[in-house]
């Protein structure tokens, strides 16, 4: 396997970093990937060329993939600059990239009383939802129950239970995590666009 020097150094850092993060000695990782500790040490320190037939068992032993071990360190787009998307009674800032983290979407939402007009319609869709309250008080309609969730508290529930998240006595801001189904249900069909 031919590698650029920067990529080669990055792979070595990743191997060592993942090994140390697991609290493993060279001997422990070497046993798991069927290499000698001295070979593994030379790979980590750059005194031995890295071969593909070594990287595959090393990646497997470290619980990662070969792709993740060798992917470039392109960090040009590390910072996410969310743009607010306004809908009636709701503003959403997407805090994750499309297709990130196994289909999970992270968003900050600001919900006002204006959203409560559609409160009679409780949503149902496959999956689970999680949110934590940053400010204000959330009124969570969950089936037949109504729960008040305060700042610093979180809620997690099956979205097969009819549900709605509303502001209670003033605006509320939440940080929420949706799976693919929740993202489609809440961010693409959750209300009419706000008037200009």
N, C-alpha and C positions, 0 to 999 in steps of 0.2 A: 504494500500500500504506500503510495507516494503522497506526502503531505507537505503543505507549506509550513515553514518554520513557526509562524504565529499560530496556526491551527494545531500543530504538533504540541506546542507549549500549552495551549488551551486544553487539549485533551488530557495531558499529563496533570494539569491543575485540577481538572474535573475528577479524574480518577482518585487523586489524593484527597481532594475535598470531600467527595462522597464517602470514601473509606473512613476518614476521620469523623465525619458527621454521624456515622453509624457506630463510632467508638471501636472500630476494628483495628487490630494490629496488621502489619504486613503478612504475618503468618496466617491470621484468620481469613483475610481476603484471598491469599494464595491458595489455601485449602479449598475455598469455595469455587475458585475458577481454575483449579488444577494446574497452577503454575508454581514454580519454586519461589520462595520469598525473595531470593536474590534477583531473580528475573524481574519480579514485580517492582522491587526497589530500583533496579536500573531503568525500568520503564518510567517510573514516577520521576526520577531525577534527571532523565534525559541522556543517560549513558547507554541506552539501548534503543534501537529503532523500534517503533510500534508496528506490529503486523496485524492484519485483519483477523487472522486466526487467533490472535490473542485478545483483540478488542471485543469480539463477540462474547466469549465466556466472562470477561471482566464486566461488561455491561450487564449481562444476565445476573451475575453474582451481586452486583450493586443495585439491582432492582430498577434498572433503567433500560433504554433501548440504544442500539447502536446509533440511530439517527440523533438522539438527544446528546449522546456523548460526543459526536463529531460535528454537530451543527455549528455554524459560524457564530461569532460573538457580535453580530450586527446589532448594535444598540442605538441606532439612529432614531428609532421610534419607541424608546422606552417610556417617555412621558405621554400620557393620554391627556388631551385637552378637550374635555367634554363640552359640547355645545348644548344649551338647553333646548328641549323640545316641549312646546307648550300645547296643552290640550285643555278643554274646559275643566277648571278646578284642579289641574295637575301640571306640574313641570317635572320633566325627567332629564337627568344627566347620565348618560351611559358611561360607566367607569371601566368597562372591559371592551376588548376588541371583538368584532364579529368572529364567531368560531373559536373563541378562546376557552381555555380550561374545560375541555370535554363538553362543549355545548352549554356551559353555564354563563349566564349574563348577570353582571353586577351593576346596579344602578342606584343613584341617589334620587329620591322623589320628594317633591314638596306638594302636599295635598291641602286644598282649602275647602271650606264649607260648600263652595259652588259645586264640587263634585258630588255632594250628598243628594243632589236632585235625582241622580240615577241610582240611588241606593236600593230601591226596590228590586233591582235586578242583581241577584247574587250570581257570580260566575262559577262555573264548574269546568274543569279540564284535567287531563291526566297529569300526574307529577306531584311535586312537593314545592312549597315556598317557605322562605325564611326571610325575616326582616328584623332589624333592631331600630328602636326609636332614638333619633338624635335630638329632637326637640318637639315640644307639644305633646299632646296625648292622642293616641290612635284609638279609634273605636273599630274593633274587628268584629264583623258579623260572620259567624262561623256556624252554619246550620241554624239551629234554633237558639244558639247562644249569642250573647253580645259581651265582648270582653274589652276592658279598657287597659291599654298598654302604655306605660309611662316611659320617660326618657331613661335610657340605660337598660331597659328590659328588651327582650326579644321574643319572637313567636315563630314557631315552625309547625306546619300543618299539611295534611294531605289536601291537594287542591281538587280532589274528587268530592270533598265536602263543599256545598255551596258557600261562597265567601265573598266578602267585600271589605276593603280597607278604607276607612273614612277619617276625616279630621273630627276631633271632639273639642268643642269650646275654643276654636282658633286653629290657625294653620299648624301643620305637622310636617316634620322632615324625617324621612326614614332612609336607611341603607338596606337594600333588598337584594336577594340572590334568587334568580329564576332559573329553572331548567328550560329546555327548548320550548316545551308546551306553554309554560308560564310566560315566557318572553313573548311568544306569539299572542297569547290571550290578553296580556296586560299592556304591552307596549305598542302593539300594532292595531288593536281594535278597541282600545279603552277610551272611547269618547270621541267627540267631534273636535276638530282643530279649534284652537282659541281664535276669537275674532281679532283681526288686525287693528 
